[in-house]
Amino acid sequence: MRKCFAIIFILFINSGLKAQKFSPVNQNATPGVKKVLNLLYEIKGRYILSGQQNYNSDRNLFSDSAKSITGKYPAIWGSDFINWGDKDLGPQIVEEAIKKSKEGYLITLMWHEGKPTDEPPYDFEKNVKGKMTDAEWVELITPGTTLNKKWLGQIDVVAGYLKQLSDAGVTVLWRPYHEMNGVWFWWGNRKGDNGISKLWKMMYDRYTNYFHLNNLLWVWGANGLRDIPYDEAYDYKDFYPGANYVDILGADIYHFDYEQKDYNELLKLANGKPIALTETGELPKPEILKVQPEWTWFMVWTSWLWTDNTHDRVKEIYNLPQTLNHDEVSAKLDSIK
């Protein structure tokens, strides 16, 4: 009898943990932020939102392609504040994000930030994928230094665009410093309290407490784990800034690398918070989604929709009973308080 009671108690505790909902990490979050986060908790383990990343220069090319292939628009529209040269396309991104939000899409934005040791325009291979010395990193995270001030200048520009979105009532799934557990970006592979976790917290503090950007949901999007020489991505936990700074955890997964052990490790780290496929190349097969049901969205990266997925695969995933596309998520959002 005692053993039976213990089992029932454990099941009760586990079900409570599964059903647990966390408030936004920003205590002053807007009603829109709370609504989107509530949606993610409502669908967690039951549905998955479709998403598509677009170039910042061609704002709808790949979302339109998804519609052409499947007859349905994705639920999430994504773009990137990356500076491809000497032209800042931030104003166009803001304009399109406002339009898409009014049309009922969820908005996710990220940023391939230029290495602040250099001046723009930022070359992708030499700068964004460049390296910082340990001494430069220490200077970067030390308030008042020249490099720290340059970094503030960079992030303040993007804060201005996010403020415009806030003023327009747009909730943003904000995904900075993505793939930070990988070795390829200048912010990558910086472990420990003074690594990328420190820089993340600095941005969070600047955006939340200085600019009062209360329209952001903070999405920590690591890379799927891998041990390819010179292209490694290391354990999630070594780069995680903590539950007080992250609303949603994610993984960028390419080449069908949907390892169950990696999924389980991310779930463990999330500890009840939503997880997402923050970037995908090849869409997950239905049998993967069956054993990995906690993903709350997928976002196909730009032209990978064409180059690495057959039309049949795209149609199959968009038409799964558990996939929520634009029309369904727009209706669900309207029903959530």
Secondary structure, DSSP 8 states (H G I E B T S, - for coil): -HHHHHHHHHHHHHHHHHH-----SSTT--HHHHHHHHHHHHHTTT-EE-EEE--SSSTTHHHHHHHHHHSS--SEEEEE----SS---HHHHHHHHHHHHHTT-EEEEE-----TTS-SS--IIIIIT----HHHHHHHTSTTSHHHHHHHHHHHHHHHHHHHHHHTT--EEEE-STTTTBSSSTT-S--STTTHHHHHHHHHHIIIIIS--TTEEEEEEEE--B--TTS-B--GGGG---GGG-SEEEEEE-TT---HHHHHHHHHHHTTS-EEEEEESS---HHHHHH-TTEEEEEE-TTHHHHSS-HHHHHHHHTSTTEE-HHHHHHHHHH--
